Amino acid sequence: MYNTIRDLIESAEQPFNIIEEYAALSPKRKVLLCDHFFSEGRETYESTVKLLWPEATHKDMRKLRNFMILLKSKSH
């Protein structure tokens, strides 16, 4: 995955991007997260986001929420 220690250090210095993290999830986890948001409600969604990414802020959660709404609207 990382060719050198320098690559590892540089990757750790990158800012957290919740959309990239979401894209890296397995399909089952993506479906779970979408189900929690669209079916279970905001509180369950936020708990799941915090479980997956403890460093996520409310701004990150809102960004991911908007992204998932956009994906849903484009898929239909």
The 8 nearest C-alpha neighbors of each residue, nearest first, counted from 0:
[[1, 2, 7, 6, 3, 4, 10, 5],
 [2, 0, 3, 6, 7, 4, 5, 10],
 [3, 1, 6, 0, 4, 7, 5, 8],
 [4, 2, 5, 6, 1, 7, 8, 0],
 [3, 5, 7, 6, 8, 2, 1, 9],
 [4, 6, 8, 3, 7, 9, 2, 1],
 [7, 5, 9, 3, 4, 8, 1, 10],
 [6, 8, 4, 10, 5, 9, 1, 11],
 [9, 7, 5, 11, 10, 6, 4, 12],
 [10, 8, 12, 6, 11, 7, 5, 13],
 [9, 11, 7, 12, 13, 8, 6, 5],
 [12, 10, 8, 9, 13, 7, 14, 6],
 [11, 13, 9, 10, 14, 8, 7, 15],
 [14, 12, 10, 11, 15, 9, 16, 8],
 [15, 13, 16, 12, 11, 10, 17, 9],
 [14, 16, 17, 13, 55, 54, 20, 19],
 [17, 15, 19, 18, 14, 20, 59, 13],
 [16, 18, 20, 19, 21, 59, 15, 63],
 [17, 19, 21, 20, 16, 22, 63, 66],
 [20, 18, 22, 21, 17, 16, 23, 15],
 [19, 21, 17, 23, 18, 22, 16, 24],
 [22, 20, 18, 24, 23, 19, 17, 29],
 [21, 23, 19, 20, 24, 18, 25, 29],
 [22, 24, 20, 21, 19, 25, 18, 26],
 [25, 23, 21, 22, 28, 29, 26, 20],
 [24, 26, 28, 27, 29, 23, 22, 21],
 [27, 25, 29, 28, 30, 24, 31, 23],
 [28, 26, 30, 29, 25, 31, 24, 32],
 [27, 29, 31, 30, 25, 26, 24, 32],
 [28, 30, 26, 32, 31, 27, 33, 24],
 [31, 29, 33, 27, 28, 32, 34, 26],
 [32, 30, 28, 34, 29, 33, 35, 27],
 [31, 33, 35, 29, 34, 30, 28, 36],
 [34, 32, 30, 36, 35, 31, 37, 29],
 [35, 33, 31, 38, 37, 36, 32, 30],
 [34, 36, 39, 44, 32, 33, 38, 37],
 [35, 37, 44, 33, 40, 34, 38, 41],
 [36, 38, 34, 35, 33, 39, 40, 41],
 [39, 37, 34, 35, 36, 40, 33, 41],
 [38, 40, 35, 36, 43, 37, 34, 41],
 [41, 39, 36, 42, 43, 38, 35, 44],
 [40, 42, 44, 43, 36, 45, 39, 35],
 [41, 43, 45, 44, 40, 46, 39, 36],
 [42, 44, 46, 45, 41, 40, 35, 39],
 [45, 43, 36, 35, 41, 47, 42, 46],
 [44, 46, 48, 42, 47, 43, 41, 49],
 [47, 45, 43, 49, 44, 48, 50, 42],
 [46, 48, 50, 44, 45, 49, 43, 51],
 [47, 49, 45, 51, 50, 46, 52, 44],
 [50, 48, 53, 52, 46, 47, 51, 45],
 [49, 51, 47, 48, 52, 53, 46, 45],
 [52, 50, 48, 49, 47, 53, 46, 55],
 [51, 53, 49, 54, 55, 50, 48, 17],
 [54, 52, 49, 55, 50, 51, 48, 56],
 [53, 55, 52, 56, 49, 15, 51, 59],
 [56, 54, 53, 52, 59, 49, 57, 60],
 [57, 55, 59, 58, 60, 54, 53, 49],
 [56, 58, 60, 59, 61, 55, 45, 62],
 [57, 59, 61, 56, 60, 62, 55, 63],
 [60, 58, 62, 56, 57, 61, 55, 17],
 [61, 59, 57, 63, 62, 58, 64, 56],
 [60, 62, 64, 58, 59, 63, 65, 57],
 [63, 61, 59, 65, 60, 64, 58, 66],
 [62, 64, 66, 60, 65, 61, 67, 59],
 [65, 63, 61, 67, 66, 62, 60, 68],
 [66, 64, 68, 62, 63, 67, 61, 69],
 [65, 67, 63, 69, 64, 68, 70, 62],
 [66, 68, 70, 64, 69, 65, 71, 63],
 [69, 67, 65, 71, 70, 66, 72, 64],
 [68, 70, 66, 72, 67, 71, 73, 65],
 [71, 69, 67, 73, 68, 72, 74, 66],
 [70, 72, 68, 74, 69, 73, 67, 75],
 [71, 73, 69, 70, 74, 75, 68, 67],
 [74, 72, 70, 71, 75, 69, 68, 67],
 [75, 73, 71, 72, 70, 69, 68, 67],
 [74, 73, 72, 71, 70, 69, 68, 67]]
